[in-house]
Structure formats: structure tokens, C-alpha cells
Amino acid sequence: MPSIPISTLGYKKLEDELARLKSERPAIIQAIKEAREEGDLRENAGYEAARERQGMAEARINYIESRLALYQVIDLDALSGDKVMFGATVNVEDVDSGENRSFTILGPDEAEPGKGSISFLSPVAQALLGREEGDEVTVDIPRGRVTYEIRGITFKGVDSPDA
């Protein structure tokens, strides 16, 4: 499997999440033990909830651990250029509506579309990658086909206050 780019901050957040999940294991095991001692497991909601919590935590731990070796950690503060690439913040204008948007292109495990960052695997990012200021790209998104004009490309990193 190919490497997956991730920012230094995104990698650190995943490492922190992994450590937190692993530290919660004893408490989850204790909750299961206490619920098991309450009696009949077929009608024990506390036991079922604790087992579900354990399953979700273990699944997330396994996911993160399986991905760590695949990551290519990139220091966003060291990036620059005039083309859209991983780590770039791209300001675009919807050609039809005139609406301005801004996207920071990050890895799939750190992107938060509601906060302005998108995965480099998303259709919008795929259309933008390799383009320059002034280029127009057309992409199909859930609300339909949209054409964006690239108005600016900056590299401000994830840690900077105005990111």
C-alpha cells in the first residue's frame, strides 16, 4: 500500500488519541467486570454498553496502529510554491454564484470539512491538485456540478493562528 501524507500536527493528534484509548482499557475492563457481577448477562444493559465501548475502542486502536507505518509525515511550515498541493490553503470563487471558499488540503485521517480542511482524496481536492492561481476547475459535488476559479494559494501550516 502506498504511503499516506499527514501533517506533523495530524500525526501527533493520532498518537495522542492512541495513547488515550490505550490508557482507557483498564477502566473499560473494570466496567465489564462490574457489570458481569450484576448477574444475568442477557438482560444487562451495563454489560452490553461496556462491551460495545470496548469493541469501539479496540477497533479504533487497531485502525490507528495499522495506519501509523503508512504515514508520510509532512511539516506544513516547510511548504511553499505556486501550485496546489498537499498542505496548501486554496481560496476559490464559485464562478456561478460568486461565493468564496477556502480549503486546506490534508490527509484523509485529519481532514475536517466542517472546519475548512478537506482530504486530498476528495473530488474537490483532486480537481485542484497541481493547478495554479487563475485556473478554473469543474467538479461534481453533492449539490451538483460547480466551477471554481482559484483566487489564491497559500501555505500557512496547521499550527499558525490564522490557519
Phi, psi and omega in degrees: 000140181289163179289157182242119179291143177209144178287160177303316180294318179298320178295317180297319179298319178292321176298318179295318178297318179298315179297319179297313180299318179294325180288339179278346182308309182301321180294322178293317179298320178296319179297321177295316181299314181295320180292323179296326181288347180284349176122221187308115183284341182292333182237032184253096183295323179298320179294313180299318180296318180294319179294321178295317178300318179297315180298317180294318180296315181294323178296317180293319177301312180298319180298309182298313181299324180289336182269333187307319181288342183272344186287140170251104185283129183238128177278106184296334180291344181265359184270149174198171177146179181244009176243152178288128177210177177309133178092349180282146169257121187248124175262125183232159174236130174292117185299324182280315186263342183080002180291134177261139179223161178225133180232132169256126186267117183230186179282162184295336181268002179231348181294140177227088184307324179294343180248012173095001176250142181232155178288142176296346178273349182292155180302321180295312180297318179301322179289329184275329186304132178085354181273168181237168177303135182097340178291150173248140177230142176247133184218146175271122177238170184308325182275000178129192180277135180226145176246124178250142169255131179283117183262338180188151178229123178230160176232101183241004178069167182275332186277345184289149186300331182260017178284000000 
